[in-house]
Amino acid sequence: MHVEARGIFPGNSVPTESRLTNSCIQAKKKCQADPACKAAYHHLGSCTSSPSTPWPSEEGMSSMSADCLEAARQLRNSSLIGCACHRRMKNQATCLQIYWTVHPARSLGDYELDVSPYEDTVTSKPWKVNLSKLNMLKPDADLCLKFATLCTLNDKCDQLRKAFGKACSETHCQRRACLAQLRAFFEKAAEPQAQGLLLCPCAPTDASCGERRRNTIAPSCALPPVTPNCLDLRRLCHTDPLCRSRLVDFQTHCHPVGIQGTCATEQSRCLRAYLGLIGTAMTPNFISRVNASVALSCTCRGSGNMQEECEQLEKSFSQNSCLKEAIAAKMRFHSQLFSQDSPDTTFSVMPQQNKNPAVWPQPRLPFLSFCTFTLLLLQTLW
């Protein structure tokens, strides 16, 4: 029997430059119309030996030539200095390259709330899910399998998932292609589907569910075959504008603040930044099938006098209270989604502001009604 579920979690539209407050691509076009700005930008772009060479931190700015420093100063009053990109936009690589060209003075290790190159558009439209096309799911099916089923029943999600499943399989594993397909999935699949697939809750005693969740990103192919040093992994990330941008975005939105270690911005933005790292050199993953702890696939052995810095980087994932609570809150929401019954065949997920004592607002947790799910598709098993 053919099952069609095109209405399940409709995909997010791809943002255009015009939807951003100040896209770096548009800002460069404005700069090119001004001879002085154009000349400064061109010179600043030639101040690195290659497009992938990271700029020095503010402490290392003194080593830059005087003409490069002057070009950077000239651009500080242009629209370029405040430009931004979007992880789902077209020409994202071009936008990020422009962003990092005009931000030579920013240290990659600093937790500055304005340093992330990404400006995320927020939509207030609910995600409507029509379950009338589904048959009865087994009541004892784990939630990771249920979310995988929802993905399978959506054409776009299913195609994207099959693409990275094939590229990351043991028989076809080419790590570069695998990472590219993983990035494509988490960028192009509807956010509720991507988060549901990866952040599905499992009972501590349900090892098979936990193992399915841990294997979502195909770690045997996606992660390094030999565990690298964490600082070497970060250095590799810094040479790639995309990875560099995703890491800074994570540092911006998943930075714990205060005694309670709450997120500096919003939990929803932290989760988006976390998922944005998947498919880069800094791909994190669940470390066990019995809990939801996450970590980078790296070690601090051999760090020498940089041991403390290495451990700080590693702990920014494995002991990050903001990230831990953001993941836990999303998993609680996913559990609630499957625990409510309704005679309706449709439910809506609507973002709503949630007040929090922290300075910045916390996650927009959804309110919803939900009916009993139907049809278990065995093809969703890995």
Secondary structure, 3 states (H helix, E strand, C coil): CCCCCCCCCCCCCCCCHHHCCCEHHHHHHHHHCCHHHHHHHHHHHCCCCCCCCCCCCHHHHHHCCHHHHHHHHHHCCCHHHHCEECCCCCCHHHHHHHHHHCCCCCCCCCCCCCCCCECCCCCCCCEEEECCCCCECCCCCCHHHHHHHHHHCCHHHHHHHHHHHHHCCCCCCCHHHHHHHHHHHHHHCCHHHHHHHHCCCCCCCCHHHHHHHHCCCCHHHHCCCCCCEHHHHHHHHHCCHHHHHHHHHHHHHCCEECCCCEECCCHHHHHHHHHHCCCCCCCEEECCCCCCCEEECCECCCCHHHHHHHHHHHHHHHCCHHHHHHHHHHHHHHHHHHHCCCCCCEEEEECCCECCCCCCCECCCCECCCCCCCECCHHHCC
